[in-house]
Amino acid sequence: MTIQESIQSVEKSLDQIIETVEGLSEEIIRKNPVPEEWSIMQIICHVEEALPYWLAEIDNIKAAPGTEWGRHFTHGGRLAAVDAAETRTVSDVLAKLKEIKPFVSEKLAELDEATLAVESPSRNPNFGTKPISFIVDHLIVEHASKHFGQIQRNLSKLQ
């Protein structure tokens, strides 16, 4: 996938998330399909936090190749974003997602083939050493798409 295709994919996923959530009731957005699954509100709060997080990790690697990158499921920022879903408004999170879209596009557009090939070790032992393109493909592009799919699955269980 080219950088332009990556940008288009993330933009599409964010547009789909925003458009879907804008058409839902507050009750549906905040309801967990089952206790151990995130609500749609928790999902969008996570997406709002995760995309800038991964872009910052790319910036860190660009500034210091070989720098460890990544996080585990227990990362404080990740958990705080999901926990904050209880107190945030849907309109605020959707506004932030709309603001993130051009930021993601701008940051991804800065990446050239040489930069995408720079490798660094992940903190997650399952990943090992990966190029920046791995972060773009899996932790930004695929991640955004998967969370739209997660919202769709939630809706199929809730409606």
C-alpha positions in Angstrom: 0.0 0.0 0.0 1.3 3.4 -0.9 1.3 6.3 1.6 -1.5 7.9 -0.4 -3.5 4.7 -0.2 -2.8 4.6 3.6 -4.0 8.1 4.0 -7.2 7.4 2.0 -7.8 4.3 4.1 -7.5 6.0 7.4 -9.6 8.9 6.2 -12.3 6.5 5.0 -12.3 4.6 8.3 -12.5 7.8 10.3 -15.3 9.1 8.1 -17.2 5.8 8.6 -16.7 5.9 12.3 -17.9 9.5 12.6 -20.9 9.1 10.3 -22.0 5.9 12.0 -21.7 7.4 15.5 -23.4 10.6 14.6 -26.5 8.6 13.6 -26.8 6.8 16.9 -28.5 7.5 20.2 -26.5 8.3 23.3 -27.9 5.1 24.9 -26.5 2.9 22.1 -23.2 4.7 22.0 -22.6 4.2 25.7 -23.9 0.7 26.1 -21.5 -2.3 26.4 -22.8 -5.2 24.2 -21.5 -7.5 27.0 -19.6 -6.5 30.1 -16.2 -7.5 28.8 -16.6 -5.6 25.5 -16.0 -1.9 25.0 -18.9 0.4 24.3 -18.9 2.4 21.1 -18.0 5.4 23.2 -14.9 3.6 24.6 -13.9 2.6 21.1 -14.0 6.1 19.7 -12.1 7.4 22.8 -9.5 4.8 22.1 -9.2 5.7 18.4 -8.9 9.4 19.3 -5.9 8.5 21.6 -4.3 5.7 19.6 -3.8 7.4 16.2 -1.8 10.3 17.6 0.1 7.9 19.9 1.3 5.8 17.0 2.2 8.9 14.9 4.3 10.1 17.9 6.0 6.7 18.0 7.0 7.1 14.4 8.3 10.6 15.1 10.4 9.2 17.9 11.9 6.5 15.6 12.6 9.1 12.9 14.4 11.3 15.5 16.4 8.3 16.9 16.4 5.2 14.8 16.7 2.1 16.8 14.5 3.6 19.6 12.1 1.1 21.2 8.5 1.7 20.2 5.1 0.4 21.1 3.0 -0.5 24.2 1.1 -3.2 25.9 -2.7 -3.4 26.6 -2.0 -2.0 30.1 -0.4 1.2 28.8 -1.6 4.1 31.0 -2.6 6.5 28.1 -4.6 3.7 26.4 -6.4 2.8 29.6 -7.0 6.5 30.6 -8.6 7.2 27.2 -11.0 4.3 27.6 -11.8 5.2 31.2 -12.5 8.8 30.2 -15.4 7.6 28.0 -17.6 7.8 31.1 -17.1 11.5 31.6 -16.7 12.8 28.0 -19.4 13.9 25.6 -20.0 12.2 22.3 -19.8 15.5 20.5 -16.4 16.3 22.0 -14.9 13.0 20.9 -16.4 13.2 17.4 -15.0 16.8 17.1 -11.5 15.5 18.1 -11.8 12.6 15.6 -12.6 15.2 12.9 -9.5 17.2 14.0 -7.3 14.1 13.9 -8.1 13.3 10.3 -6.1 16.0 8.7 -3.3 15.6 11.3 -3.0 11.9 10.4 -3.0 12.7 6.7 -0.3 15.4 7.2 2.0 13.2 9.3 1.7 10.2 7.0 2.4 12.4 4.0 5.8 13.3 5.5 6.9 9.6 5.2 9.0 8.6 2.2 10.2 5.1 1.2 13.5 5.5 3.1 11.8 6.5 6.3 9.2 3.7 6.0 12.1 1.2 5.8 13.8 2.4 9.1 13.7 -0.5 11.6 13.4 -0.3 15.4 12.6 -2.9 18.1 9.2 -3.1 19.6 8.5 -3.2 23.3 6.0 -6.0 22.4 8.0 -9.2 22.0 5.5 -10.6 19.6 6.5 -7.9 17.0 10.3 -7.9 17.3 12.1 -5.5 15.1 9.9 -3.9 12.5 10.1 -1.0 10.0 8.1 2.1 10.3 5.9 0.8 7.5 4.7 -1.9 9.9 3.4 0.8 12.3 1.7 2.6 9.5 0.1 -0.5 8.0 -1.0 -2.4 11.1 -1.2 0.1 14.0 -2.6 3.0 12.1 -4.4 1.9 8.9 -5.5 -1.5 9.9 -6.2 -0.4 13.5 -8.6 2.3 12.4 -10.4 -0.1 10.0 -10.7 -2.8 12.7 -12.3 -0.4 15.1 -14.9 0.6 12.6 -15.6 -3.1 12.2 -15.8 -3.4 16.0 -18.4 -0.6 16.1 -20.4 -2.5 13.4 -20.2 -5.7 15.5 -21.4 -3.8 18.6 -24.3 -2.4 16.6 -25.3 -5.9 15.5 -25.5 -7.0 19.1 -27.2 -3.9 20.4 -29.9 -3.2 17.8 
